[in-house]
């Protein structure tokens, strides 16, 4: 789906109420578009742990404008499945990250920092579909 509003309309078809009942939940998943404006933004929240984080932030249930109690976790599952077709784990996303040298170079805090900037990540072509 291209926009949170359409996810919210899908929630209305499934559980009733209005799109405003669900919009904040769906917007939370896609806030990561602010830092990654392509499908890679989904790695931050579109996974099983992200769904549980949604529940932690918004509570176990919401009551929609029709008075129906809807489990937040089910709304999160709906969002991720609509975007990806299934619910991955964070490990599924993490396995796709290629370790870079700068990721492995720690230092003691009492040592001076190197003047060398971190290695830039190589450019990766991606689809613009979000």
N, CA and C of each residue as an Amber inpcrd file, in Angstrom:
protein
   390
   0.8380000  -1.1790000   0.0000000   0.0000000   0.0000000   0.0000000
   0.8840000   1.2440000   0.0000000   0.4260000   2.2680000  -0.6240000
   1.2490000   3.4560000  -0.7920000   1.1160000   4.4600000   0.3470000
   0.0180000   4.4860000   1.0460000  -0.1970000   5.5270000   2.0510000
  -0.9430000   4.9450000   3.2520000  -0.6350000   5.4870000   4.4110000
  -1.2590000   5.0140000   5.6570000  -2.7770000   5.1060000   5.6180000
  -3.2890000   6.0870000   4.9340000  -4.7410000   6.2590000   4.8470000
  -5.3920000   5.0190000   4.2400000  -4.7520000   4.4280000   3.2380000
  -5.3200000   3.2380000   2.6050000  -5.2520000   2.0190000   3.5240000
  -4.1950000   1.9550000   4.3400000  -4.1470000   0.9120000   5.3780000
  -5.3160000   1.1150000   6.3520000  -5.5560000   2.3750000   6.7210000
  -6.6460000   2.6790000   7.6580000  -8.0000000   2.3050000   7.0550000
  -8.2030000   2.5730000   5.7660000  -9.4530000   2.1740000   5.1140000
  -9.6150000   0.6610000   5.1160000  -8.5120000  -0.0440000   4.9390000
  -8.5520000  -1.5010000   5.0000000  -8.9580000  -1.9650000   6.4020000
  -8.4650000  -1.2750000   7.4210000  -8.8500000  -1.5960000   8.8010000
 -10.3410000  -1.3610000   9.0150000 -10.8600000  -0.2940000   8.4340000
 -12.2980000  -0.0100000   8.5510000 -13.1020000  -1.1490000   7.9270000
 -12.6880000  -1.6290000   6.7640000 -13.4020000  -2.7480000   6.1200000
 -13.3710000  -3.9960000   6.9980000 -12.2810000  -4.1630000   7.7180000
 -12.1070000  -5.3740000   8.5340000 -12.8150000  -5.2890000   9.8880000
 -12.7200000  -4.1130000  10.5600000 -13.2250000  -4.0070000  11.9280000
 -14.2770000  -2.9210000  12.1390000 -14.6040000  -2.1610000  11.1170000
 -15.5810000  -1.0870000  11.2770000 -14.9490000   0.1840000  11.7920000
 -15.7910000   1.1260000  12.1670000 -15.3070000   2.4100000  12.6430000
 -14.9810000   3.3350000  11.4860000 -14.0750000   4.2680000  11.7360000
 -13.6520000   5.2230000  10.7060000 -12.1410000   5.1480000  10.5380000
 -11.6380000   5.7150000   9.4630000 -10.1930000   5.6810000   9.2090000
  -9.4190000   6.3720000  10.3320000 -10.0120000   7.3970000  10.9360000
  -9.3230000   8.0870000  12.0310000  -9.0740000   7.1820000  13.2390000
  -9.8550000   6.1260000  13.3830000  -9.6560000   5.1830000  14.4940000
  -8.3210000   4.4580000  14.3720000  -7.8180000   4.3000000  13.1600000
  -6.6490000   3.4540000  12.8950000  -5.4440000   4.2150000  12.3580000
  -5.6540000   5.4340000  11.9110000  -4.6090000   6.1560000  11.1910000
  -3.3130000   6.2940000  11.9870000  -3.3870000   6.6260000  13.2630000
  -2.1660000   6.8030000  14.0660000  -1.3570000   5.5110000  14.1500000
  -2.0260000   4.3760000  14.2160000  -1.3170000   3.0920000  14.2740000
  -0.5340000   2.8650000  12.9770000  -1.1900000   3.0970000  11.8580000
  -0.5310000   2.8830000  10.5700000   0.5570000   3.9290000  10.3140000
   0.3350000   5.1490000  10.7670000   1.3620000   6.1810000  10.6040000
   2.6160000   5.8370000  11.4010000   2.4580000   5.2160000  12.5710000
   3.6200000   4.8420000  13.3690000   4.5300000   3.9120000  12.5780000
   3.9520000   2.9490000  11.8830000   4.7770000   2.0280000  11.0910000
   5.5810000   2.7720000  10.0380000   4.9960000   3.7910000   9.4330000
   5.6350000   4.4410000   8.2950000   6.3690000   5.7310000   8.6330000
   6.4850000   6.0720000   9.9180000   7.2790000   7.2420000  10.2970000
   8.7260000   7.1180000   9.8430000   9.2040000   5.9090000   9.6930000
  10.5880000   5.7000000   9.2730000  10.8420000   6.1740000   7.8440000
   9.7920000   6.4900000   7.0880000   9.9850000   7.0770000   5.7510000
  10.6780000   8.4300000   5.8460000  10.6370000   9.0530000   6.9990000
  11.2960000  10.3490000   7.1890000  12.8120000  10.2240000   7.0910000
  13.3540000   9.0460000   7.3680000  14.8060000   8.8670000   7.2930000
  15.2470000   8.0000000   6.1320000  14.3240000   7.2370000   5.5600000
  14.6330000   6.3730000   4.4180000  13.4210000   6.3670000   3.5030000
  13.4570000   7.1430000   2.4500000  12.2790000   7.3260000   1.5980000
  12.1800000   6.2700000   0.4970000  12.4790000   5.0480000   0.8430000
  12.2910000   3.9250000  -0.0690000  11.9370000   2.7000000   0.7770000
  11.6960000   1.5430000   0.1720000  11.2100000   0.3930000   0.9490000
  12.1180000  -0.0590000   2.0940000  13.3680000   0.3650000   2.1030000
  14.2580000  -0.0260000   3.2020000  13.7880000   0.5290000   4.5400000
  12.9580000   1.5700000   4.5260000  12.4460000   2.1200000   5.7790000
  11.7110000   1.0440000   6.5750000  11.1650000   0.0630000   5.8870000
  10.3700000  -0.9740000   6.5530000  11.1950000  -1.8500000   7.4920000
  12.4940000  -1.8960000   7.3050000  13.3420000  -2.7200000   8.1760000
  13.2690000  -2.2750000   9.6300000  12.9220000  -1.0070000   9.8820000
  12.9030000  -0.5030000  11.2570000  11.6960000  -0.9590000  12.0660000
  10.5350000  -1.1720000  11.4060000   9.3260000  -1.4890000  12.1760000
   8.4550000  -2.5850000  11.5690000   8.6580000  -2.9200000  10.3250000
   7.8010000  -3.9020000   9.6580000   8.3150000  -5.3240000   9.9110000
   8.1280000  -5.7720000  11.1340000   8.5240000  -7.1200000  11.5400000
   7.7910000  -7.4610000  12.8340000   7.9610000  -8.6930000  13.2950000
   7.2210000  -9.1590000  14.4740000   7.4770000  -8.2740000  15.6940000
   8.7200000  -7.9130000  15.9450000   8.9910000  -7.0710000  17.1100000
   8.3440000  -5.6960000  16.9390000   8.3250000  -5.1560000  15.7240000
   7.6710000  -3.8820000  15.4790000   6.1920000  -3.9320000  15.8320000
   5.5610000  -5.0500000  15.5260000   4.1400000  -5.2120000  15.8660000
   3.9520000  -5.1990000  17.3830000   4.8400000  -5.8520000  18.1090000
   4.7480000  -5.8440000  19.5670000   5.0890000  -4.4670000  20.1400000
   6.0000000  -3.7240000  19.4840000   6.3010000  -2.3610000  19.9100000
   5.0620000  -1.4780000  19.7430000   4.3350000  -1.6630000  18.6420000
   3.0990000  -0.9160000  18.4170000   2.1330000  -1.1420000  19.5760000
   1.9970000  -2.3930000  19.9740000   1.1000000  -2.7360000  21.0750000
   1.5730000  -2.1080000  22.3900000   2.8630000  -2.0810000  22.6160000
   3.4160000  -1.4590000  23.8190000   3.1140000   0.0330000  23.8560000
   3.2160000   0.6870000  22.7040000   3.0000000   2.1340000  22.6330000
   1.5280000   2.5410000  22.6770000   0.6630000   1.7580000  22.0160000
  -0.7360000   2.1430000  21.8770000  -1.6890000   1.3530000  22.7730000
  -1.1690000   0.3500000  23.4680000  -2.0170000  -0.4810000  24.3100000
  -2.4580000  -1.7360000  23.5840000  -3.0020000  -2.6670000  24.3270000
  -3.3900000  -3.9650000  23.7540000  -4.5730000  -3.8490000  22.8040000
  -5.4630000  -2.8890000  23.0670000  -6.6480000  -2.7370000  22.2280000
  -6.9590000  -1.2560000  22.0320000  -7.7410000  -0.9900000  21.0010000
  -8.3700000   0.3130000  20.8310000  -9.8700000   0.0590000  20.7190000
 -10.6460000   1.0500000  21.0160000 -12.0830000   0.9640000  20.7970000
 -12.4090000   1.9180000  19.6580000 -12.9020000   1.3580000  18.5530000
 -13.1730000   2.2080000  17.3940000 -14.4660000   3.0040000  17.5960000
 -14.7780000   3.8590000  16.6460000 -15.9270000   4.7520000  16.7920000
 -17.2680000   4.0280000  16.7310000 -17.2520000   2.7510000  16.3330000
 -18.4660000   1.9310000  16.4030000 -18.6070000   1.2520000  17.7540000
 -17.6280000   1.4840000  18.6440000 -17.6530000   0.8640000  19.9660000
 -17.0600000  -0.5300000  19.9920000 -16.4780000  -0.9690000  18.8910000
 -15.8840000  -2.3090000  18.8240000 -14.4470000  -2.2630000  19.3380000
 -14.1020000  -3.2120000  20.1970000 -12.7470000  -3.3270000  20.7170000
 -11.9220000  -4.1170000  19.7040000 -10.7980000  -3.5240000  19.2850000
  -9.9460000  -4.1250000  18.2510000  -8.5430000  -4.3100000  18.8220000
  -7.9910000  -5.5300000  18.7700000  -6.6200000  -5.7440000  19.2310000
  -5.6170000  -4.9900000  18.3530000  -4.7740000  -4.1960000  18.9750000
  -3.7650000  -3.4160000  18.2580000  -2.8150000  -4.3370000  17.4990000
  -2.4830000  -5.4560000  18.0820000  -1.5640000  -6.3780000  17.4040000
  -2.1310000  -6.8190000  16.0560000  -3.4380000  -7.0340000  15.9780000
  -4.0390000  -7.4520000  14.7080000  -3.9480000  -6.3400000  13.6590000
  -4.0750000  -5.1030000  14.0960000  -3.9320000  -3.9750000  13.1640000
  -2.4910000  -3.9170000  12.6530000  -1.5370000  -4.1370000  13.5440000
  -0.1350000  -4.1730000  13.1330000   0.1590000  -5.3090000  12.1650000
  -0.3910000  -6.4700000  12.4500000  -0.2000000  -7.6110000  11.5390000
  -0.7920000  -7.2990000  10.1720000  -1.9720000  -6.6800000  10.1660000
  -2.6060000  -6.2970000   8.9050000  -1.6800000  -5.3820000   8.1020000
  -1.1100000  -4.3710000   8.7430000  -0.2470000  -3.4100000   8.0600000
   0.9560000  -4.1080000   7.4190000   1.6480000  -4.9090000   8.2110000
   2.8550000  -5.5680000   7.7170000   2.5260000  -6.5520000   6.5920000
   1.4760000  -7.3210000   6.7490000   1.0920000  -8.2840000   5.7110000
   0.6850000  -7.5610000   4.4270000  -0.0330000  -6.4540000   4.5490000
  -0.4040000  -5.7080000   3.3490000   0.8180000  -5.1610000   2.6180000
   1.8540000  -4.7840000   3.3570000   3.0580000  -4.2480000   2.7250000
   4.0160000  -5.3320000   2.2380000   4.1450000  -6.4180000   2.9820000
   5.1870000  -7.4060000   2.6710000   4.6600000  -8.7760000   2.2560000
   3.4060000  -9.0660000   2.5440000   2.8610000 -10.3800000   2.2100000
   2.9970000 -11.4050000   3.3150000   3.8050000 -11.1060000   4.3160000
   3.9980000 -11.9870000   5.4780000   4.6190000 -11.1520000   6.5870000
   4.7800000 -11.7400000   7.7640000   5.3920000 -11.0380000   8.8890000
   6.8010000 -11.5990000   9.1100000   7.8200000 -10.8370000   8.7180000
   9.1900000 -11.3090000   8.9610000   9.6000000 -11.0480000  10.4100000
  10.6820000 -11.6560000  10.8180000  11.3060000 -11.3120000  12.0940000
  12.3210000 -10.2070000  11.8090000  12.8130000  -9.5550000  12.8770000
  13.8820000  -8.5920000  12.6290000  15.1050000  -9.3130000  12.0730000
  15.3260000 -10.5590000  12.5050000  16.4730000 -11.3260000  12.0050000
  16.4070000 -11.5010000  10.4880000  15.1960000 -11.6240000   9.9310000
  15.0610000 -11.7230000   8.4770000  15.6190000 -10.4680000   7.8040000
  15.3300000  -9.2980000   8.3720000  15.8810000  -8.0530000   7.8390000
  17.3830000  -7.9780000   8.1200000  17.7850000  -8.3010000   9.3390000
  19.1800000  -8.1720000   9.7460000  20.1380000  -9.0170000   8.9250000
  19.6880000 -10.1860000   8.5000000  20.5430000 -11.0390000   7.6700000
  20.9040000 -10.3780000   6.3450000  20.1270000  -9.4060000   5.9240000
  20.3790000  -8.7300000   4.6570000  21.3570000  -7.5640000   4.7810000
  21.6890000  -7.1860000   6.0030000  22.6530000  -6.1070000   6.2120000
  24.0570000  -6.6670000   6.0320000  24.7920000  -6.0760000   5.1220000
  26.1660000  -6.5060000   4.8900000  27.0880000  -5.7660000   5.8580000
  27.7580000  -6.4880000   6.7720000  28.6480000  -5.8170000   7.7120000
  29.7270000  -5.0120000   6.9850000  29.9900000  -3.8190000   7.4940000
  31.0230000  -2.9420000   6.9590000  32.1170000  -2.8090000   8.0030000
  33.3030000  -2.4570000   7.5850000  34.4330000  -2.3280000   8.4900000
  34.1290000  -1.3560000   9.6300000  33.4870000  -0.2280000   9.3220000
  33.2090000   0.7650000  10.3600000  32.2780000   0.2350000  11.4410000
  31.5040000  -0.7960000  11.1350000  30.5930000  -1.3810000  12.1140000
  31.3480000  -2.1880000  13.1720000  32.5710000  -2.5300000  12.8750000
  33.3520000  -3.4100000  13.7500000  34.4640000  -2.6860000  14.4950000
  34.6020000  -1.3890000  14.2680000  35.7210000  -0.6380000  14.8470000
  35.2750000   0.1490000  16.0670000  35.2610000  -0.4830000  17.1940000
  34.9700000   0.2320000  18.4290000  36.2490000   0.8010000  18.9990000
  36.1320000   1.6260000  20.0120000  37.2980000   2.1580000  20.7180000
  36.9250000   2.4420000  22.1560000  37.9100000   2.4700000  23.0010000
  37.6920000   2.8330000  24.3930000  37.3270000   4.3180000  24.4560000
  36.4010000   4.6790000  25.3210000  35.9720000   6.0730000  25.4060000
  37.0780000   7.0090000  25.8840000  38.0680000   6.4710000  26.6140000
  39.1450000   7.3440000  27.0900000  40.2690000   7.4720000  26.0640000
  40.1300000   6.8810000  24.8780000  41.1150000   7.0230000  23.8060000
  40.6670000   8.1270000  22.8570000  41.6050000   8.8650000  22.2810000
  41.2170000   9.9200000  21.3350000  40.5740000   9.3220000  20.0850000
  39.6420000  10.0580000  19.5410000  38.9680000   9.6060000  18.3200000
  39.9030000   9.7640000  17.1330000  39.7770000   8.8810000  16.1900000
  40.5440000   8.9680000  14.9600000  39.9980000  10.1230000  14.1330000
  40.8910000  10.7910000  13.4010000  40.4500000  11.8600000  12.5080000
  39.8550000  11.3120000  11.2240000  40.0290000  10.0180000  10.9990000
  39.5250000   9.4250000   9.7520000  38.0110000   9.2610000   9.8280000
  37.2940000   9.7270000   8.8000000  35.8360000   9.5250000   8.7970000
  35.5060000   8.0580000   8.5530000  34.3290000   7.6240000   8.9390000
  33.9520000   6.2320000   8.6750000  33.8450000   5.9870000   7.1660000
  34.0630000   4.7310000   6.8010000  33.9390000   4.3660000   5.3850000
  32.5090000   4.6090000   4.9300000  32.3490000   5.2190000   3.7660000
  30.9680000   5.3560000   3.2670000  30.4510000   4.0090000   2.8010000
  29.1790000   3.7900000   2.9870000  28.5640000   2.5630000   2.4860000
  28.4690000   2.6580000   0.9710000  28.6370000   1.5450000   0.2690000
  28.5190000   1.5910000  -1.1790000  27.0900000   1.9110000  -1.5850000
  26.9540000   2.5960000  -2.7060000  25.6180000   2.9160000  -3.2110000
  24.9290000   1.6350000  -3.6440000  23.6580000   1.5080000  -3.2690000
  22.8850000   0.3220000  -3.6210000  21.6380000   0.7800000  -4.3690000
  21.4670000   0.3180000  -5.6010000  20.2330000   0.7050000  -6.3000000
  19.0290000   0.0300000  -5.6630000  17.9660000   0.7870000  -5.4820000
  16.7460000   0.2430000  -4.9000000  15.5510000   0.7200000  -5.7040000
  14.4740000  -0.0060000  -5.5780000  13.2120000   0.3820000  -6.1900000
  12.6350000   1.5490000  -5.4230000  11.9560000   2.4530000  -6.0750000
  11.3390000   3.5810000  -5.4120000   9.9540000   3.2650000  -4.8790000
   9.4550000   2.0500000  -5.0990000   8.1380000   1.6890000  -4.5740000
   8.2080000   1.6300000  -3.0670000   7.2960000   2.2350000  -2.3840000
   7.2880000   2.2060000  -0.9180000   6.0550000   1.4800000  -0.5140000
